[in-house]
Amino acid sequence: PRDYCWHDGRLFCYAWEEDAELRLSLETPPAPNTECYSVHWTPLRPDVRLKDCFSMANISWYGGATTRTPRWPLNRAESQAQPFVSSDFARNPEGFGPVLDRYFLGSTGVTVTVAPEVPLFLWLESDRHFCLGTRAGMAAVPLRYQLCVSPDVAAAQRHLGGQRGGQARALPDMALLGAPIWRYQGPEGSAAKIKRGLRSLARRLKRHRLQEGVLALGEHSTIVLAAEDNVPEAGGKRQESGGAWAPSLISPLQLSITLSPYVPVSSRLFLRSLRDHQDLGCSWLGLQPSPGGCSIPLLTMWRGQLCARLNVTSKVALSWYLARARRLQQELGATYVAFEGVEGNSFLEQAVPPPPELEGDQYTQALVAALARLGNATIISAGASSSHLPFFIQMSPLHSDWSHAGLKGLIPSVLHYSLLGYNFFIPDVVGGSLAGDTPGDTELYVRWLQIVTFLPVMAFSKPPWLCCDAWVLNLTRQCIERHRDFVVPLLIRSSQEWLRMGFPIFRPAWWLSPTDPTALTIEDEFLIGDEVLVAPVTEKGQTWRDIYLPGEGHLWMDTSTARVFDGGTILRNYSASLEEVPVFIK
């Protein structure tokens, strides 16, 4: 490289022949004992592909993105070079997860934050390095990021990670914290069958003394109930059907419905939109529009159907979509509305260059910002620069097994979501929702149940009386009660700290032991605030485990035995029978 500028000791410039130019500038530190640098790479030819790599040797990395087998830290994750865009693992198994951020945190106290306008590519090469870059062929698009160095990893996250974005943070509807979610899995061929199925599920929950919580309808059931049960589409007439739906039919349970930004091309709604150019004709993402007309819809597959996707760049389309969601919520008496399919870039999925306003994750950002108008009883399936908004976010489905694609991936996902500011998440259902290699595994169900007891929301697909023995049903009641009486008050207290300072609610062991190498790679424990340590069992057949107690100088008390232990130590072969999960209070 050739050094060709030096200004006041704050700006340094280098050039590599005719390939690229690098500018480094020292910035005003955002916190004491912290140094920050602006790094600006510029290609000097369109065929130059920028690639800037960060070593994983003797350093652990966190943040960024997850893969379908979540790991904490990122060092053991593997991903080929691809656009830094959220995705649905069901549609793109090799993509990145639905929650990502251009923020990477190193265990030495270094942070890397990529500028939002950069069309970013990311490589993850397991235990070697991760790389930031741009694609070749773009007209001299630069790679820009901020690199900061703090005394340690916890200080970096406190001073820099929690203050990213600068927007005021808001809480979602905290009532959902104490309400277990029961996903409806019954008949859905007609509105009448769905009503009967919901009433039957509500009665069974009441019979088993589990009558509080939320019954969650999937998208198909929502649409069937809406279309056939007296809820007219825009411009349509009310269709009478016998036995009108009323929320009182499942009381005291509440109802959650599910929508998405996709519409089947065979639906009346889509066909009508093509006829009505003044109303909805330009409401779908499309290819380059013809002069004086709307875009040709860009079709994609969603839930096994050929669909068009909502055009979030159209104010008319967004207003119609939000009005429709409000109407369905009101007519069906739903307390909560979940939105699936928020993630992903439909253009990149089909190798079509996106318009500039929809590069990267800008579709997700625009849709999420619009959904915020619906209030704080909204659940979304993806987040991109939106952790400050008052949503619950649905975690990706996990496999019903003991692998990192299943149970072992749950705690790494929890730590990742919370580090990036998404503290109010709904984990996958107890036992996992994707087929695994151990169907009907009672031990897996119980260990999963023990973990979600200490997370924001408990969600179920298969009720405990269908999957397991009677003692598991009793355990489920106990876990729901413990979640309501012990965990929810703790989450509410910790949420105030998140509002004020941006600290994660669910914290890794290094939060209290930032310089202890042992704490940097622990992925099967987590802290709730600074007060509680949860150390579940994630290995099949084990009734003991090693437990790391962080925070040298602190004391930890086992909530089951009242025994007290020193922080900064490891408890070897600590008892954890199938009926218990080790929990410690500082």
Secondary structure, DSSP 8 states (H G I E B T S, - for coil): -EEEEEETTTEEEEEETTTEEEEEEEE--SSTT-EEEEEEEEESSTT---EEEEE-TT--EEES---SS--SSGGG--EEEEE--B--TTT-TTSB-SEE-SEEEETTSEEEEE-TTS--EEEEETTTEEEEE--TTSSS--EEEEEEE-SSHHHHHHHTGGGSS--------GGGGG--EEE--S--SSHHHHHHHHHHHHHHHHHTT---SEEE--HHHHHHHHHHTT---TT------SS---GGGGTTSEEEEEE-SEEETTSHHHHHHHH-TTTTTT-B-BSS--TTS---B--EEETTEEEEEB-TT-HHHHHHHHHHHHHHHHHHT-SEEEE----S-HHHHTT----GGGSTTHHHHHHHHHHGGG-SSEEES-EES-TTSS-EEE----BSSSSTTTGGGHHHHHHHHHHTT--SEE---TT-SB--SSTT-HHHHHHHHHHHTTSS--EESS-HHHHS-HHHHHHHHHHHHHIIIIIHHHHHHHHHHHHHH---SEE-GGGT-TT-GGGGG--S-EEETTTEEE----STT-SEEEEEE-STT-EEEETTT--EEETTEEEEEEE--TT---EEE-
